[in-house]
Amino acid sequence: MKQIKNDVQPNDTDTWFEEIKNVKKLPQPEVKPQAPLIIDEIAPHIDYASAYCGNALPLLKIGEFPNIDRRTADKFKRGEMLIERRLDLHGFIEKDAYEEVSSFIKNAYIAGCRNVLIITGKGIRRETDDIFENKGILKERVPQWLNTPELRPLILAITYALPKDGGEGALYVLLRKKPTKSKQLSF
């Protein structure tokens, strides 16, 4: 190991202290410590009463459009509506996927999106599997989650996507229009 030589001579140290003995600290303005700025997280709020205030909602069924006018239903079914947001669930486990779907739908509704795409995937199929048996936990669960009391009031319809958007491994979700303040009734 190489040792570093100390080239400082005793005279150098004496000279240094001689030079700095007349140095005085400059006056500093006193800075009062400030309290840290605390910003509460703003959670988006959904007013479910304004989202839907009619009779009990029927269960959403893939490809059925009972509460939509025919023209909108046809555009939705044919994939002619602009997809405003996409959520790809490939690689998610069921618990995490539920939280993602819930957050995704709520945020899309708050942002005023109308048509969103949720890609569930078709599930893993093995050579030994029965070709008539459904595979894919998320493919099966997402429509169930969209029918929960938390999400159902925000959704008008769901249908399988066109092959270019994922086919039966993806769902188009038609969200309700977010009511504007001028359309809300106040008593």
C-alpha positions, -999 to +999 in steps of 0.1 A: +000+000+000+013+034-009+016+059+019+009+096+013+036+119+025+026+149+046+042+178+028+030+203+054+059+218+073+056+231+108+063+266+094+033+263+070+009+256+099+022+286+119+019+308+088-017+296+082-028+304+118-010+338+116-030+347+085-064+337+098-061+351+133-077+385+122-105+369+102-139+378+117-172+361+110-196+383+089-229+391+106-257+368+093-294+378+094-313+356+117-335+333+098-366+321+118-374+284+111-406+281+092-432+254+099-431+228+072-457+232+045-483+205+048-506+199+019-534+175+024-539+150-004-569+159-024-589+129-031-613+131-061-649+129-049-677+112-067-712+123-059-731+090-065-764+107-061-757+130-091-742+101-111-774+081-109-806+088-090-832+065-106-845+030-098-823+001-089-798-006-116-799-039-134-768-060-136-745-052-164-743-080-190-717-081-217-732-070-250-766-059-237-776-022-239-810-017-222-805+019-211-788+033-242-803+047-274-798+025-304-775+049-323-751+051-293-753+014-287-745+006-323-715+030-323-703+015-289-707-021-301-689-015-334-660+002-316-666+035-333-664+055-301-631+071-292-612+051-265-603+078-241-583+057-216-569+022-215-560-001-186-539-032-193-542-058-165-517-083-179-494-094-150-517-083-122-529-106-095-566-105-086-564-083-055-542-056-072-563-058-104-595-050-085-579-019-069-566-008-104-600-013-120-618+006-093-594+035-093-593+035-131-631+037-135-635+064-108-607+085-122-620+082-158-655+092-147-642+122-127-622+132-158-653+131-179-643+102-201-671+084-219-655+052-234-626+033-218-609+000-226-600-026-199-576-053-212-580-084-191-563-109-213-579-142-223-561-163-196-535-190-199-545-221-218-526-254-217-527-283-241-544-305-215-572-279-209-607-284-222-612-260-251-648-253-239-637-244-204-634-207-195-599-196-185-587-163-172-596-152-137-595-115-146-616-120-177-642-135-154-639-111-125-638-077-142-674-078-153-684-088-117-663-059-103-680-035-127-713-045-111-703-036-075-723-008-058-692+013-059-688+012-097-722+003-112-737+038-109-709+052-131-713+027-160-739+024-187-728-007-206-699-031-213-691-052-243-662-072-257-637-051-277-631-055-314-602-079-323-579-049-330-584-037-294-581-071-277-613-091-287-627-112-260-597-104-238-608-068-235-639-048-226-652-015-238-668+003-209-693+031-216-694+055-187-722+078-178-718+114-186-707+134-156-734+159-148-724+195-152-733+219-124-758+237-145-777+205-151-779+195-114-811+205-097-809+224-064-838+229-041 
